[in-house]
Amino acid sequence: MDNLPEAENRCVEPRIFGFRLALLIKEVLGLLQTYDYRAAWQLLSQHPGFFLDLARQLAEHAWLRINLCSSEAVLQRSRQNASDFNRGMNGGLIFPASYAII
């Protein structure tokens, strides 16, 4: 009966945000470790509720720096809160689950 076109879809996709967040973090870290900062920046931008804005800003800054756009990187950094930005550059928390929108 489930194969009929008019049959009701009984499949339910569970919303497991913790699992999804873990996969996203692993993917972002993998991209950062391979220096694919643009892809990491895009992924962070697509999921703003899961990550701090600082993580996206740091990935964007790294992408600008690796593409030798140092003046744009300095300008981007100057627009941000310098203390937060420096904390993130020195290994601060950029993936806190407590900030996730669930």
C-alpha positions in Angstrom: 0.0 0.0 0.0 2.9 2.4 0.7 4.0 2.1 -3.0 0.8 3.7 -4.3 1.2 7.4 -5.5 -1.8 8.5 -3.4 -0.5 6.7 -0.2 0.3 9.0 2.7 4.0 9.4 3.5 4.6 7.8 6.9 8.3 8.6 7.1 9.3 11.0 9.8 12.7 12.6 9.8 13.9 13.2 13.3 15.3 16.6 14.1 18.5 15.5 15.9 20.3 18.8 16.2 23.1 17.5 18.3 24.0 14.9 15.7 23.7 17.5 12.9 25.9 20.0 14.9 28.6 17.3 15.4 28.7 16.6 11.6 28.9 20.3 10.8 31.7 20.9 13.2 33.6 17.9 11.8 33.1 19.1 8.3 34.2 22.7 9.1 37.3 21.5 11.0 38.2 19.2 8.0 37.9 22.1 5.6 40.0 24.3 7.9 42.7 21.7 8.2 42.9 21.4 4.4 43.1 25.2 4.1 39.8 25.4 2.2 38.8 28.6 4.0 36.3 29.7 1.4 34.3 26.5 1.7 34.4 26.7 5.5 33.3 30.3 5.4 30.4 29.3 3.1 29.4 26.4 5.3 29.5 28.6 8.4 27.4 31.3 6.6 24.8 28.7 5.6 24.3 27.6 9.3 24.4 30.8 11.3 22.4 29.4 14.2 24.9 26.7 14.9 28.1 28.7 15.1 29.2 32.0 16.5 29.5 34.8 14.0 33.2 35.0 15.1 33.8 31.6 13.5 32.5 32.9 10.2 34.5 36.1 10.5 37.7 34.1 11.2 37.2 31.8 8.2 36.5 34.9 6.0 39.7 36.6 7.3 41.8 33.4 6.7 40.3 33.2 3.2 41.3 36.8 2.4 44.8 36.3 3.8 45.5 33.1 1.9 44.4 34.9 -1.3 46.9 37.7 -0.6 44.1 40.2 0.0 45.9 41.5 3.2 44.5 45.0 3.0 40.9 43.7 2.8 41.7 41.3 5.6 43.0 44.1 7.8 39.9 46.2 6.9 37.6 43.2 7.7 39.4 42.7 11.0 39.2 46.4 12.0 35.4 46.2 11.6 35.1 43.5 14.2 35.5 43.7 17.9 39.3 43.3 18.2 39.3 41.5 21.6 36.8 38.9 20.4 38.6 38.5 17.1 42.0 38.0 18.8 40.5 35.6 21.3 39.2 33.5 18.4 42.6 33.7 16.6 44.3 32.3 19.7 42.1 29.2 19.9 39.1 30.6 21.8 35.7 28.9 21.7 34.2 29.2 18.2 32.0 26.1 18.3 30.0 26.4 21.6 26.9 24.3 21.5 25.3 26.5 24.1 24.9 29.2 21.4 23.1 26.9 19.0 19.6 27.8 18.1 17.5 24.6 18.6 
